[in-house]
Amino acid sequence: MTNEQQFDGSPDIRAEACAWIAQLETGALSQKDLAAFREWVKRSPRHYAEIHELAQLSLEVNSLTNMAAALKAASATRLGIVRTQKQHRSAAWAGAIAMSLAALFIAGAPFIYELWTTASTQNPIVVSTKVGEFRVLPLPDSSVVKINTDSELELDFDSSQRRVRLLKGEVFFQVAHDPDRPFKVYIEDRLVTAIGTAFAIRWTDENLTVTVSDGVVSYDQVPKTTDPLTPAENQNAKPLGLQGSSSLRPSRVEAGQELAVSGEKRQAVIKKVTTRDIERTFSWQSGLLDFDKTPLEEVVQEMQRYSDIQVDINDDDLKTLEFGGIFRIGETEALFEALQDSFYIDVVRISEKHFLLKRRA
């Protein structure tokens, strides 16, 4: 059977994806393996989709290891979902995949799955992640928030309102539909509002990015107060002006669009993004870093968000070198090997956690 004849998620493709995930988890990829992996992922959109689906499942399996008493029941629930949604896969095959992933996921990015505690007397509730940590928090309204590395937010939910303040970092929201309680996210004097949608917000280095994968959100400017969870909202709140197509309403960001606000210019720009772009932006939810023709300087900056190492580049031309590849979060050595093997860049260790990238002489 040729690749063109195989259906999505066929056993052959899934078995190959499982093998790659296993090698990514253990770090057992040679320089030739890394090159072969990049080629395999680019060969077909189905390959890319399988890698991300299994990577996400591996994270879920890892989270279940922290709840040993409930592991058996949770695994059964997971397999039930697999059987219901994908009947064309045999039960034995789904079970084998789940057990294989459970066995292979020994190390990787720290992952925490939490349940909202209604007994908490703290209001608002403060949630944060350490460098390299990733958390999933189901909310009392059936929404879900996924919190990326080095992030902090406050949540204030009751019967009449749903409010969040993002202090720093990156989060993804899967918002349950509730027109009587709009889902409001404050970022200093900016406000993102949704009713039922899926979107991510990144707030780093005074730069703000809002990426919408489903539904619509509004984006406005509100008076800045010392307590954004009790903001001085009023009817005269002025939307931030946008650059770009005049057909776009300044306060409206739709599925397949991304809004970016520069920390220096404070100008918001809305642009269309492809499904592939969104997948790449959300890849951290699967424990992966996904780059495609990305300047090396940006690759290094992104990598450093997930670890305490410092990497310097001593060549301005090298900083703009376009780089592509998919790597497990925290697998710095794999990235260094790819740079040395494919781009002929020397990685010089200055100290235990300080490195220098330079062109090979």
C-alpha positions in Angstrom: 0.0 0.0 0.0 1.5 3.3 -1.0 1.5 6.4 1.2 -1.1 8.0 -1.0 -3.5 5.1 -0.4 -3.1 5.0 3.4 -5.9 6.6 5.4 -5.3 9.1 8.2 -3.9 7.5 11.3 -3.3 4.2 9.5 -1.3 1.6 11.6 1.8 2.0 9.5 1.9 5.8 10.0 1.0 5.5 13.6 3.6 2.8 14.3 6.3 5.0 12.7 5.1 8.0 14.7 5.3 6.0 17.9 8.8 4.9 17.1 9.9 8.6 16.6 8.1 9.7 19.8 10.0 7.0 21.7 13.3 8.2 20.4 12.4 11.8 21.1 11.5 10.9 24.7 14.7 9.0 25.4 16.9 11.4 23.5 18.3 8.4 21.5 18.5 10.2 18.2 21.8 10.4 16.3 22.6 13.1 13.9 21.4 11.0 11.0 18.3 10.2 13.0 17.5 13.9 13.4 17.8 14.5 9.7 15.6 11.4 8.9 13.0 12.6 11.5 12.8 16.1 9.9 12.4 14.4 6.4 9.7 12.0 7.7 7.6 14.8 9.3 7.7 17.0 6.1 6.8 14.0 3.9 3.1 14.3 4.6 0.6 16.4 6.7 -0.6 13.1 8.2 2.9 12.5 9.6 2.9 15.9 11.2 -0.6 15.3 12.6 0.3 11.9 14.1 3.4 13.2 15.8 1.5 16.0 17.5 -1.4 13.7 18.5 0.9 11.1 20.1 3.0 13.7 21.7 -0.1 15.2 23.3 -1.2 11.7 24.5 2.2 11.1 26.0 1.9 14.2 28.0 -1.5 13.1 29.2 -0.2 9.7 30.2 2.6 11.3 32.1 0.1 13.5 34.0 -1.7 10.3 35.0 1.4 8.8 36.6 1.0 11.5 39.3 -2.4 10.0 40.2 -1.5 6.4 40.7 -4.7 5.4 42.4 -6.8 6.6 39.4 -4.4 5.5 36.6 -6.3 2.3 35.7 -9.7 4.0 35.5 -8.3 7.1 33.6 -6.6 4.9 31.1 -9.8 3.0 30.5 -11.6 6.3 29.9 -9.0 7.4 27.5 -9.3 4.1 25.5 -13.0 4.5 25.5 -12.7 7.9 23.8 -10.2 6.5 21.2 -12.7 3.7 20.4 -15.6 6.0 20.1 -14.0 8.6 17.9 -11.9 6.3 15.7 -13.8 3.1 15.1 -11.7 2.1 12.2 -8.8 1.4 14.6 -8.9 -2.0 16.4 -9.3 -2.0 20.2 -6.2 -4.1 20.5 -4.2 -1.5 18.5 -5.4 1.4 20.5 -4.6 -0.5 23.7 -1.1 -1.3 22.5 -0.5 2.3 21.6 -1.6 3.6 25.0 0.5 1.0 26.8 3.5 1.7 24.6 3.3 5.5 25.3 2.9 4.8 29.1 6.0 2.7 29.0 8.1 5.1 27.0 7.2 8.4 28.7 9.9 8.3 31.4 11.3 11.8 31.1 10.2 15.1 29.5 8.8 18.5 30.3 7.2 18.6 33.8 3.4 18.3 33.4 0.7 18.9 36.0 -3.0 18.3 35.6 -5.1 20.0 38.3 -8.8 20.2 39.3 -10.3 23.5 40.3 -11.0 23.4 44.1 -14.3 25.1 44.9 -13.3 24.8 48.6 -10.6 27.4 48.2 -11.2 30.6 50.1 -8.6 32.5 48.1 -10.2 35.0 45.7 -8.8 35.4 43.1 -6.9 32.2 42.7 -3.3 32.6 41.6 -1.8 30.0 39.3 1.8 29.9 38.1 4.3 27.7 36.3 8.0 27.4 36.8 10.5 27.4 33.9 10.0 24.3 31.9 6.6 23.5 33.6 3.3 23.0 31.9 -0.1 22.8 33.6 -3.7 22.0 32.6 -6.5 23.5 34.7 -10.1 22.6 34.1 -12.3 25.5 35.3 -15.6 25.3 37.1 -17.6 26.4 34.0 -16.2 23.5 32.0 -13.6 25.7 30.3 -10.0 24.6 30.3 -6.8 26.6 30.5 -3.4 25.3 29.5 -0.5 27.2 31.0 2.9 27.2 29.4 6.4 27.7 30.9 7.1 30.6 33.3 3.6 32.0 33.4 1.3 33.5 36.0 -2.4 34.3 36.0 -5.2 35.1 38.4 -8.7 33.6 38.1 -11.9 35.0 39.5 -15.0 32.9 38.8 -18.5 33.0 40.3 -22.1 32.7 39.3 -22.1 36.0 37.5 -18.6 36.5 36.0 -15.6 34.8 34.5 -12.5 36.9 34.7 -8.7 36.2 34.3 -5.7 38.4 34.6 -2.6 37.3 32.7 0.5 38.6 34.5 3.1 37.0 32.3 3.7 34.1 30.0 1.6 32.1 27.6 -1.8 30.4 28.0 -4.4 28.6 25.9 -8.1 28.9 26.7 -10.8 26.5 25.5 -13.9 28.5 26.6 -17.2 26.9 27.3 -20.1 28.8 25.7 -22.0 31.1 28.2 -23.4 34.3 26.7 -24.5 35.5 30.1 -21.0 35.4 31.5 -18.4 36.5 28.8 -15.0 35.1 29.4 -12.7 38.2 30.0 -8.9 38.1 30.1 -7.0 41.2 31.2 -3.4 42.0 30.2 -2.5 45.3 31.9 -4.8 47.8 30.1 -5.9 45.4 27.4 -8.9 43.2 27.4 -9.7 40.0 25.4 -13.3 38.8 25.6 -14.8 35.6 24.5 -18.1 33.7 24.9 -17.3 30.3 23.5 -14.1 29.9 21.6 -10.5 28.6 21.6 -7.5 31.0 21.6 -4.0 31.5 23.0 -2.5 34.6 24.5 1.3 35.2 24.7 2.5 38.1 26.9 6.3 38.2 27.0 8.8 41.0 26.9 5.9 43.6 26.7 4.8 42.0 23.4 1.2 40.6 23.2 0.0 38.0 20.7 -3.6 36.6 20.5 -4.1 33.6 18.2 -7.7 32.4 17.6 -8.2 28.8 16.4 -12.0 28.7 16.9 -14.8 31.3 17.3 -14.3 35.0 17.7 -12.8 37.2 20.4 -12.9 41.0 20.9 -9.9 43.1 21.8 -10.2 46.4 23.6 -8.3 48.9 25.7 -9.6 49.6 29.2 -8.6 51.9 32.0 -5.6 50.5 33.8 -6.1 50.0 37.6 -4.1 48.5 40.4 -6.6 45.6 40.5 -7.6 44.5 36.9 -10.0 41.9 38.3 -12.1 44.7 39.5 -11.5 47.1 36.6 -13.0 50.5 36.2 -14.8 49.4 33.0 -17.0 52.0 31.3 -18.9 52.5 28.1 -16.2 54.8 26.7 -13.5 52.2 26.6 -11.6 52.9 23.4 -10.5 50.0 21.2 -6.9 50.0 20.2 -6.4 51.1 16.6 -5.3 48.4 14.2 -3.2 48.5 11.1 -4.0 46.4 8.1 -7.2 45.6 6.2 -9.9 48.2 6.7 -12.5 45.5 6.4 -11.5 44.2 9.8 -13.3 45.6 12.9 -10.7 46.9 15.3 -12.0 44.9 18.2 -12.7 41.6 16.4 -10.3 38.7 16.0 -11.7 35.6 14.2 -10.7 32.0 13.9 -7.6 31.8 11.6 -6.4 35.2 12.6 -3.7 36.5 14.9 -3.4 39.9 16.6 0.0 41.2 17.6 0.8 44.3 19.7 4.4 45.5 19.8 5.6 46.6 23.3 7.4 49.6 21.8 4.9 51.0 19.2 1.7 49.8 21.0 0.1 49.3 17.6 -2.0 46.3 17.1 -1.9 44.4 13.8 -4.3 41.6 12.7 -3.3 39.1 10.1 -4.5 35.8 8.7 -2.7 32.7 9.7 -2.7 29.2 8.2 -3.8 26.0 10.0 -0.1 25.0 9.9 0.9 28.3 11.5 -1.6 27.7 14.3 -0.4 24.2 14.8 3.1 25.5 15.1 2.1 28.2 17.6 0.2 25.7 19.7 2.9 22.9 19.5 4.0 23.6 23.1 0.8 22.0 24.2 2.2 18.7 22.9 5.5 19.2 24.6 7.2 20.2 21.3 9.0 23.2 19.8 8.2 23.5 16.1 10.3 25.8 13.9 10.0 26.5 10.2 12.4 29.0 8.5 12.8 30.7 11.9 15.7 33.0 12.5 18.2 31.3 14.8 18.1 34.1 17.3 14.4 33.5 17.8 15.0 29.7 18.0 17.5 30.3 20.8 15.2 32.8 22.6 12.3 30.3 22.5 14.5 27.4 23.7 15.7 29.5 26.6 12.1 30.0 27.8 12.0 26.4 28.9 15.4 26.0 30.6 17.9 27.9 32.8 20.7 27.8 30.2 22.2 30.8 28.5 23.1 30.7 24.8 24.9 33.5 23.0 25.4 34.1 19.3 28.5 36.0 18.3 27.7 36.6 14.6 24.9 38.9 13.4 24.6 36.9 10.1 24.2 33.7 12.2 21.4 35.3 14.2 19.3 35.6 11.0 20.1 32.1 9.7 16.8 30.3 9.0 16.3 27.1 11.0 13.6 24.4 10.9 12.9 21.3 13.0 10.7 19.7 15.7 12.2 19.1 19.1 11.0 17.9 22.5 10.8 20.8 25.0 13.9 20.6 27.2 15.9 18.5 24.7 18.7 21.1 24.3 21.3 18.6 23.3 19.2 17.4 20.3 18.9 21.0 19.1 22.7 21.5 19.5 23.4 18.3 17.5 21.1 19.5 14.7 23.0 22.8 14.5 26.3 21.1 14.4 25.4 18.4 11.9 23.1 20.3 9.5 24.2 23.9 9.8 28.0 23.5 10.6 27.7 25.6 13.7 30.0 24.9 16.6 28.5 24.9 20.1 31.1 26.0 22.6 30.5 25.3 26.3 31.7 28.3 28.3 30.4 26.9 31.6 27.9 24.3 32.8 24.9 26.3 31.6 26.4 28.9 29.3 27.0 28.2 25.6 28.2 30.1 22.6 27.2 29.4 19.0 29.6 30.3 16.3 30.3 29.5 12.7 32.6 26.6 12.1 36.0 27.7 11.0 
